[in-house]
Amino acid sequence: MPATTIKEFIDSLPDDRKKPITHLRKAISKNIPKGFKESVAFNSIVWSVPHSSYPAGYHCDPAKPLMLMCLSSTKGHIALHHMGLYGSTPLLKWFTTEWPKHSSKKLDMGKACIRFKKPEDVPVALIGELATKLTPQEWVKQYEEALSSSRTTKRNQ
């Protein structure tokens, strides 16, 4: 059964993942701007814009709040999703430029997912700084612009 609280989530992790996930969570929670809500969803720790601030929610499932960041553990790696990286070229450029200053490892990243294969390789300070980069209002604006652009593109095809 999936975890429903932060404690349940962390307690369910393998021993070698508990400490790095806890450190990442603390760095994100300490640095993320006010207005994001921390919760557990998708068997992950999630930071999202709550419905009280953005009633429209996530367009694919409006019952869900608009997620910005998500921290999870898979069989092969720790995963950090930051949706703002996917939708913002300047933020992505900042992150990829900063990465080598914080880690000697090659950046293992998809569109919005950063994968850490070894718990000791997590650059906690960099992730804490990444968490500071978007307020809830900025994230909603970026999200709505991307959504509008996507819908316009589909109509014109």
Contact map, one row per residue, 1 for C-alpha under 8 A:
1110000000000000000000000000000000000000000000000000000000000000000000000000000000000000000000000000000000000000000000000000000000000000000000000000000000000
1111000010000000000000000000000000000000011000000000000000000000000000000000000000000000000000000000000000000000000000000000000000000000000000000000000000000
1111110110010000000000000000000000000001001000000000000000000000000000000000000000000000000000000000000000000000000000000000000000000000000000000000000000000
0111110110000000000000000000000000000001101000000000000000000000000000000000000000000000000000000000000000000000000000000000000000000000000000000000000000000
0011111110000000000000000000000000000011000000000000000000000000000000000000000000000000000000000000000000000000000000000000000000000000000000000000000000000
0011111111000000000000000000000000000011000010000000000000000000000000000000000000000000000000000000000000000000000000000000000000000000000000000000000000000
0000111111100000000000000000000000000000000000000000000000000000000000000000000000000000000000000000000000000000000000000000000000000000000000000000000000000
0011111111110000000000000000000000000000000000000000000000000000000000000000000000000000000000000000000000000000000000000000000000000000000000000000000000000
0111111111111000000000000000000000000001001110000000000000000000000000000000000000000000000000000000000000000000000000000000000000000000000000000000000000000
0000011111111000010011000000000000000000000000000000000000000000000000000000000000000000000000000000000000000000000000000000000000000000000000000000000000000
0000001111111000010000000000000000000000000000000000000000000000000000000000000000000000000000000000000000000000000000000000000000000000000000000000000000000
0010000111111100000000000000000000000000000000000000000000000000000000000000000000000000000000000000000000000000000000000000000000000000000000000000000000000
0000000011111110110000000000000000000000000000000000000000000000000000001000000000000000000000000000000000000000000000000000000000000000000000000000000000000
0000000000011111110000000000000000000000000000000000000000000000000000000000000000000000000000000000000000000000000000000000000000000000000000000000000000000
0000000000001111111000000000000000000000000000000000000000000000000000000000000000000000000000000000000000000000000000000000000000000000000000000000000000000
0000000000000111111100000000000000000000000000000000000000000000000000000000000000000000000000000000000000000000000000100000000000000000000000000000000000000
0000000000001111111110000000000000000000000000000000000000000000000000001000010000000000000000000000000000000000000000100000000000000000000000000000000000000
0000000001101111111111000000000000000000000000000000000000000000000000000000000000000000000000000000000000000000000000000000000000000000000000000000000000000
0000000000000011111111100000000000000000000000000000000000000000000000000000000000000000000000000000000000000000000000000000000000000000000000000000000000000
0000000000000001111111110000000000000000000000000000000000000000000000000000000000000000000000000000000000000000000000110100000000000000000000000000000000000
0000000001000000111111111000000000000000000000000000000000000000000000100000010000000000000000000000000000000000000000000000000000000000000000000000000000000
0000000001000000011111111100000000000000000000000000000000000000000000000000000000000000000000000000000000000000000000000000000000000000000000000000000000000
0000000000000000001111111110000000000000000000000000000000000000000000000000000000000000000000000000000000000000000000000001000000000000000000000000000000000
0000000000000000000111111111000000000000000000000000000000000000000000000000000000000000000000000000000000000000000000000001001100000000000000000000000000000
0000000000000000000011111111100000000000000010000000000000000000000000100000000000000000000000000000000000000000000000000000000000000000000000000000000000000
0000000000000000000001111111110000000000000000000000000000000000000000000000000000000000000000000000000000000000000000000000000000000000000000000000000000000
0000000000000000000000111111111000000000000000000000000000000000000000000000000000000000000000000000000000000000000000000001101100000000000000000000000000000
0000000000000000000000011111111100000000000000000000000000000000000000000000000000000000000000000000000000000000000000000000001100100000000000000000000000000
0000000000000000000000001111111100000100000000000000000000000000000000000000000000000000000000000000000000000000000000000000000000000000000000000000000000000
0000000000000000000000000111111100000000000000000000000000000000000000000000000000000000000000000000000000000000000000000000000100000000000000000000000000000
0000000000000000000000000011111110000000000000000000000000000000000000000000000000000000000000000000000000000000000000000000000110110000000000000000000000000
0000000000000000000000000001111111010000000000000000000000000000000000000000000000000000000000000000000000000000000000000000000100111110000000000000000000000
0000000000000000000000000000001111110000000000000000000000000000000000000000000000000000000000000000000000000000000000000000000000110111000000000000000000000
0000000000000000000000000000000111110000000000000000000000000000000000000000000000000000000000000000000000000000000000000000000000000011000000000000000000000
0000000000000000000000000000000011111000000000001100100000000000000000000000000000000000000000000000000000000000000000000000000000000011000000000000000000000
0000000000000000000000000000000111111100000000111100000000000000000000000000000000000000000000000000000000000000000000000000000000000001000000000000000000000
0000000000000000000000000000000000111110000001111100000000000000000000000000000000000000000000000000000000000000000000000000000000000000000000000000000000000
0000000000000000000000000000100000011111000011110000000000000000000000000000000000000000000000000000000000000000000000000000000000000000000000000000000000000
0000110000000000000000000000000000001111100011100000000000000000000000000000000000000000000000000000000000000000000000000000000000000000000000000000000000000
0011110010000000000000000000000000000111111111000000000000000000000000000000000000000000000000000000000000000000000000000000000000000000000000000000000000000
0001000000000000000000000000000000000011111111000000000000000000000000000000000000000000000000000000000000000000000000000000000000000000000000000000000000000
0100000000000000000000000000000000000001111100000000000000000000000000000000000000000000000000000000000000000000000000000000000000000000000000000000000000000
0111000010000000000000000000000000000001111110000000000000000000000000010000000000000000000000000000000000000000000000000000000000000000000000000000000000000
0000000010000000000000000000000000000001111111000000000000000000000001111000000000000000000000000000000000000000000000000000000000000000000000000000000000000
0000010010000000000000001000000000000111101111100000000000000000000001110000000000000000000000000000000000000000000000000000000000000000000000000000000000000
0000000000000000000000000000000000001111100111110000000000000000001111100000000000000000000000000000000000000000000000000000000000000000000000000000000000000
0000000000000000000000000000000000011110000011111000000000000000001111000000000000000000000000000000000000000000000000000000000000000000000000000000000000000
0000000000000000000000000000000000011100000001111100000000000000111110000000000000000000000000000000000000000000000000000000000000000000000000000000000000000
0000000000000000000000000000000000111000000000111110110000000000111100000000000000000000000000000000000000000000000000000000000000000001000000000000000000000
0000000000000000000000000000000000111000000000011111111010000000110000000000000000000000000000000000000000000000000000000000000000000000000000000000000000000
0000000000000000000000000000000000000000000000001111111110000000110000000000000000000000000000000000000000000000000000000000000000000000000000000000000000000
0000000000000000000000000000000000000000000000000111111000000000000000000000000000000000000000000000000000000000000000000000000000000000000000000000000000000
0000000000000000000000000000000000100000000000001111111000000000000000000000000000000000000000000000000000000000000000000000000000000000000000000000000000000
0000000000000000000000000000000000000000000000001111111110000000110000000000000000000000000000000000000000000000000000000000000000000000000100000000000000000
0000000000000000000000000000000000000000000000000111111110000000100000000000000000000000000000000000000000000000000000000000000000000000000000000000000000000
0000000000000000000000000000000000000000000000000010011111100100000000000000000000000000000000000000000000000000000000000000000000000000000000000000000000000
0000000000000000000000000000000000000000000000000110011111101111110000000000000000000000000000000000000000000000000000000000000000000000000000000000000000000
0000000000000000000000000000000000000000000000000000000111111111111000000000000000000000000000000000000000000000000000000000000000000000000000000000000000000
0000000000000000000000000000000000000000000000000000000111111100000000000000000000000000000000000000000000000000000000000000000000000000000000000000000000000
0000000000000000000000000000000000000000000000000000000001111100000000000000000000000000000000000000000000000000000000000000000000000000000000000000000000000
0000000000000000000000000000000000000000000000000000000011111111000000000000000000000000000000000000000000000000000000000000000000000000000000000000000000000
0000000000000000000000000000000000000000000000000000000111111111100000000000000000000000000000000000000000000000000000000000000000000000000000000000000000000
0000000000000000000000000000000000000000000000000000000011001111100000000000000000000000000000000000000000000000000000000000000000000000000000000000000000000
0000000000000000000000000000000000000000000000000000000011001111110000000000000000000000000000000000000000000000000000000000000000000000000000000000000000000
0000000000000000000000000000000000000000000000011110011011000111111000000000000000000000000000000000000000000000000000000000000000000000000000000000000000000
0000000000000000000000000000000000000000000000011110010011000001111100000000000000000000000000000000000000000000000000000000000000000000000000000000000000000
0000000000000000000000000000000000000000000001111000000001000000111111000000000000100000000000000000000000000000000000000000000000000000000000000000000000000
0000000000000000000000000000000000000000000001111000000000000000011111000000000011110000000000000000000000000000000000000000000000000000001000000000000000000
0000000000000000000000000000000000000000000001110000000000000000001111100000000111100000000000000000000000000000000000000000000000000000000000000000000000000
0000000000000000000000000000000000000000000111100000000000000000001111110000001111000000000000000000000000000000000000000000000000000000000000000000000000000
0000000000000000000010001000000000000000000111000000000000000000000011111000011110000000000000000000000000000000000000000000000000000000000000000000000000000
0000000000000000000000000000000000000000001110000000000000000000000001111100011100000000000000000000000000000000000000000000000000000000000000000000000000000
0000000000001000100000000000000000000000000100000000000000000000000000111110111000000000000000000000000000000000000000000000000000000000000000000000000000000
0000000000000000000000000000000000000000000000000000000000000000000000011111111000000000000000000000000000000000000000000000000000000000000000000000000000000
0000000000000000000000000000000000000000000000000000000000000000000000001111100000000000000000000000000000000000000000000000000000000000000000000000000000000
0000000000000000000000000000000000000000000000000000000000000000000000000111110000000000000000000000000000000000000010000000000000000000000000000000000000000
0000000000000000000000000000000000000000000000000000000000000000000000001111111000000000000000000000000000000000001111100000000000000000000000000000000000000
0000000000000000100010000000000000000000000000000000000000000000000000111101111100000000000000000000000000000000001111100000000000000000000000000000000000000
0000000000000000000000000000000000000000000000000000000000000000000001111100111110000000000000000000000000000000111100000000000000000000000000000000000000000
0000000000000000000000000000000000000000000000000000000000000000000011110000011111000000000000000000000000000000111000000000000000000000000000000000000000000
0000000000000000000000000000000000000000000000000000000000000000000111100000001111100000000000000000000000000001110000000000000000000000000000000000000000000
0000000000000000000000000000000000000000000000000000000000000000000111000000000111111100000000000000000000000001100000000000000000000000000000000000000000000
0000000000000000000000000000000000000000000000000000000000000000001110000000000011111110000000000000000000000001000000000000000000000000000000000000000000000
0000000000000000000000000000000000000000000000000000000000000000000100000000000001111111001000000000000000000001000000000000000000000100001001000000000000000
0000000000000000000000000000000000000000000000000000000000000000000000000000000001111111101100000000000000000011000000000000000000000000000000000000000000000
0000000000000000000000000000000000000000000000000000000000000000000000000000000001111111100100000000000000000011000000000000000000000000000000000000000000000
0000000000000000000000000000000000000000000000000000000000000000000000000000000000111111100000000000000000000000000000000000000000000000000001100100000000000
0000000000000000000000000000000000000000000000000000000000000000000000000000000000011111111100000000000000000000000000000000000000000000000001000000000000000
0000000000000000000000000000000000000000000000000000000000000000000000000000000000001111111110000000000000000000000000000000000000000000000000000000000000000
0000000000000000000000000000000000000000000000000000000000000000000000000000000000000001111111000000000000000000000000000000000000000000000000000000000000000
0000000000000000000000000000000000000000000000000000000000000000000000000000000000011001111111100000000000000000000000000000000000001000000000000000000000000
0000000000000000000000000000000000000000000000000000000000000000000000000000000000001101111111110000000000000000000000000000000000000000000000000000000000000
0000000000000000000000000000000000000000000000000000000000000000000000000000000000000000111111111000000000000000000000000000000000000000000000000000000000000
0000000000000000000000000000000000000000000000000000000000000000000000000000000000000000011111111100000000000000000000000000000000000000000000000000000000000
0000000000000000000000000000000000000000000000000000000000000000000000000000000000000000001111111110000000000000000000000000000001000000000000000000000000000
0000000000000000000000000000000000000000000000000000000000000000000000000000000000000000000111111111000000100000000000000000000000000000000000000000000000000
0000000000000000000000000000000000000000000000000000000000000000000000000000000000000000000011111111100000000000000000000000000000000000000000000000000000000
0000000000000000000000000000000000000000000000000000000000000000000000000000000000000000000001111111110000000000000000000000010000000000000000000000000000000
0000000000000000000000000000000000000000000000000000000000000000000000000000000000000000000000111111111000100000000000000000010000000000000000000000000000000
0000000000000000000000000000000000000000000000000000000000000000000000000000000000000000000000011111111110000000000000000000000000000000000000000000000000000
0000000000000000000000000000000000000000000000000000000000000000000000000000000000000000000000001111111100000000000000000000000000000000000000000000000000000
0000000000000000000000000000000000000000000000000000000000000000000000000000000000000000000000000111111100000000000000000010110000000000000000000000000000000
0000000000000000000000000000000000000000000000000000000000000000000000000000000000000000000000000011111111000000000000001010000000000000000000000000000000000
0000000000000000000000000000000000000000000000000000000000000000000000000000000000000000000000000001111111000000000000000000000000000000000000000000000000000
0000000000000000000000000000000000000000000000000000000000000000000000000000000000000000000000000001001111100000000000001000000000000000000000000000000000000
0000000000000000000000000000000000000000000000000000000000000000000000000000000000000000000000000000001111110000000000000000000000000000000000000000000000000
0000000000000000000000000000000000000000000000000000000000000000000000000000000000000000000000010010000011111000010000000000000000000000000000000000000000000
0000000000000000000000000000000000000000000000000000000000000000000000000000000000000000000000000000000001111100011100000000000000000000000000000000000000000
0000000000000000000000000000000000000000000000000000000000000000000000000000000000000000000000000000000000111111111000000000000000000000000000000000000000000
0000000000000000000000000000000000000000000000000000000000000000000000000000000000000000000000000000000000011111110000000000000000000000000000000000000000000
0000000000000000000000000000000000000000000000000000000000000000000000000000000000001100000000000000000000001111100000000000000000000000000000000000000000000
0000000000000000000000000000000000000000000000000000000000000000000000000000000011111100000000000000000000001111110000000000000000000000000000000000000000000
0000000000000000000000000000000000000000000000000000000000000000000000000000001111000000000000000000000000001111111000000000000000000000000000000000000000000
0000000000000000000000000000000000000000000000000000000000000000000000000000001110000000000000000000000000111101111100000000000000000000000000000000000000000
0000000000000000000000000000000000000000000000000000000000000000000000000000111100000000000000000000000000011000111110000000000000000000000000000000000000000
0000000000000000000000000000000000000000000000000000000000000000000000000000111000000000000000000000000000010000011111101100000000000000000000000000000000000
0000000000000000000000000000000000000000000000000000000000000000000000000001110000000000000000000000000000000000001111101000000000000000000000000000000000000
0000000000000000000000000000000000000000000000000000000000000000000000000000110000000000000000000000000000000000000111111100000000000000000000000000000000000
0000000000000001100100000000000000000000000000000000000000000000000000000000110000000000000000000000000000000000000111111100000000000000000000000000000000000
0000000000000000000100000000000000000000000000000000000000000000000000000000000000000000000000000000000000000000000001111100000000000000000000000000000000000
0000000000000000000000000000000000000000000000000000000000000000000000000000000000000000000000000000001010000000000111111110000000000000000000000000000000000
0000000000000000000100000000000000000000000000000000000000000000000000000000000000000000000000000000000000000000000101111111000000000000000000000000000000000
0000000000000000000000000000000000000000000000000000000000000000000000000000000000000000000000000000011000000000000000001111111000000000000000000000000000000
0000000000000000000000110010000000000000000000000000000000000000000000000000000000000000000000000000000000000000000000000111111100000000000000000000000000000
0000000000000000000000000010000000000000000000000000000000000000000000000000000000000000000000000000010000000000000000000011111110000000000000000000000000000
0000000000000000000000000000000000000000000000000000000000000000000000000000000000000000000000000110010000000000000000000011111111000000000000000000000000000
0000000000000000000000010011000000000000000000000000000000000000000000000000000000000000000000000000000000000000000000000011111111100000000000000000000000000
0000000000000000000000010011011100000000000000000000000000000000000000000000000000000000000000000000000000000000000000000001111111110000000000000000000000000
0000000000000000000000000000001000000000000000000000000000000000000000000000000000000000000000000000000000000000000000000000111111111000000000000000000000000
0000000000000000000000000000000000000000000000000000000000000000000000000000000000000000000000100000000000000000000000000000011111111000000000000000000000000
0000000000000000000000000001001110000000000000000000000000000000000000000000000000000000000000000000000000000000000000000000001111111100000000000000000000000
0000000000000000000000000000001110000000000000000000000000000000000000000000000000000000000000000000000000000000000000000000000111111110000000000000000000000
0000000000000000000000000000000100000000000000000000000000000000000000000000000000000000001000000000000000000000000000000000000011111110000000000000000000000
0000000000000000000000000000000110000000000000000000000000000000000000000000000000010000000000000000000000000000000000000000000000111111111000000000000000000
0000000000000000000000000000000111100000000000000000000000000000000000000000000000000000000000000000000000000000000000000000000000011111111000000000000000000
0000000000000000000000000000000011110000000000001000000000000000000000000000000000000000000000000000000000000000000000000000000000000111111100000000000000000
0000000000000000000000000000000000000000000000000000000000000000000000000000000000000000000000000000000000000000000000000000000000000111111110000000000000000
0000000000000000000000000000000000000000000000000000000000000000000000000000000000000000000000000000000000000000000000000000000000000111111111000000000000000
0000000000000000000000000000000000000000000000000000000000000000000100000000000000010000000000000000000000000000000000000000000000000111111111100000000000000
0000000000000000000000000000000000000000000000000000010000000000000000000000000000000000000000000000000000000000000000000000000000000001111111110000000000000
0000000000000000000000000000000000000000000000000000000000000000000000000000000000000000000000000000000000000000000000000000000000000000111111111000000000000
0000000000000000000000000000000000000000000000000000000000000000000000000000000000010011000000000000000000000000000000000000000000000000011111111100000000000
0000000000000000000000000000000000000000000000000000000000000000000000000000000000000010000000000000000000000000000000000000000000000000001111111110000000000
0000000000000000000000000000000000000000000000000000000000000000000000000000000000000000000000000000000000000000000000000000000000000000000111111111000000000
0000000000000000000000000000000000000000000000000000000000000000000000000000000000000000000000000000000000000000000000000000000000000000000011111111100000000
0000000000000000000000000000000000000000000000000000000000000000000000000000000000000010000000000000000000000000000000000000000000000000000001111111110000000
0000000000000000000000000000000000000000000000000000000000000000000000000000000000000000000000000000000000000000000000000000000000000000000000111111111000000
0000000000000000000000000000000000000000000000000000000000000000000000000000000000000000000000000000000000000000000000000000000000000000000000011111111100000
0000000000000000000000000000000000000000000000000000000000000000000000000000000000000000000000000000000000000000000000000000000000000000000000001111111110000
0000000000000000000000000000000000000000000000000000000000000000000000000000000000000000000000000000000000000000000000000000000000000000000000000111111111000
0000000000000000000000000000000000000000000000000000000000000000000000000000000000000000000000000000000000000000000000000000000000000000000000000011111111100
0000000000000000000000000000000000000000000000000000000000000000000000000000000000000000000000000000000000000000000000000000000000000000000000000001111111110
0000000000000000000000000000000000000000000000000000000000000000000000000000000000000000000000000000000000000000000000000000000000000000000000000000111111111
0000000000000000000000000000000000000000000000000000000000000000000000000000000000000000000000000000000000000000000000000000000000000000000000000000011111111
0000000000000000000000000000000000000000000000000000000000000000000000000000000000000000000000000000000000000000000000000000000000000000000000000000001111111
0000000000000000000000000000000000000000000000000000000000000000000000000000000000000000000000000000000000000000000000000000000000000000000000000000000111111
0000000000000000000000000000000000000000000000000000000000000000000000000000000000000000000000000000000000000000000000000000000000000000000000000000000011111
